[in-house]
Amino acid sequence: MKKYVCEPCGYVYDPEVGDPDAGIAAGTAFEDLPEDWVCPLCGVDKSAFVEE
């Protein structure tokens, strides 16, 4: 699965890890994240992420 980088802050969403603090299970593809998911570091929405 592809990783995605938050352009404003550099956070990398790794689908193999997920986002456990937000209740996102490991193995969740970026495309399958809820529409209201935001970057855990800076709070921007998914539109600010680019494929790594």
C-alpha positions as CSV (number, residue, x, y, z in Angstrom):
1,M,0.0,0.0,0.0
2,K,1.1,3.5,-0.8
3,K,2.2,6.1,1.9
4,Y,0.9,9.6,1.8
5,V,2.6,12.8,3.0
6,C,1.0,15.8,4.5
7,E,2.4,18.7,2.5
8,P,2.1,21.4,5.3
9,C,3.9,19.4,8.1
10,G,5.5,16.3,6.6
11,Y,3.5,13.7,8.5
12,V,3.5,10.4,6.7
13,Y,0.4,8.3,6.7
14,D,1.5,4.7,6.5
15,P,-1.4,2.2,5.9
16,E,0.6,-0.6,7.5
17,V,0.5,1.3,10.8
18,G,-2.8,3.2,10.4
19,D,-3.6,5.9,12.9
20,P,-4.4,4.1,16.2
21,D,-4.9,7.3,18.1
22,A,-7.8,8.2,15.8
23,G,-9.2,4.6,15.8
24,I,-7.8,3.8,12.3
25,A,-6.7,0.2,12.2
26,A,-3.5,-1.0,10.6
27,G,-4.0,-2.1,7.0
28,T,-6.4,0.8,6.3
29,A,-5.6,2.3,2.8
30,F,-5.5,6.1,2.6
31,E,-8.4,6.0,0.2
32,D,-10.5,4.2,2.8
33,L,-9.9,6.8,5.6
34,P,-13.1,8.5,6.7
35,E,-13.8,11.8,4.9
36,D,-13.5,13.7,8.2
37,W,-10.1,12.2,9.0
38,V,-7.4,14.9,9.5
39,C,-3.7,15.0,9.9
40,P,-2.9,14.0,13.5
41,L,0.0,16.6,13.7
42,C,-1.4,19.7,12.1
43,G,-5.1,19.1,11.6
44,V,-5.4,19.6,7.8
45,D,-7.8,17.4,5.8
46,K,-7.0,14.6,3.4
47,S,-6.8,17.0,0.4
48,A,-3.4,18.3,1.7
49,F,-1.8,14.9,1.4
50,V,0.2,13.7,-1.6
51,E,1.3,10.3,-2.6
52,E,4.9,9.5,-1.4
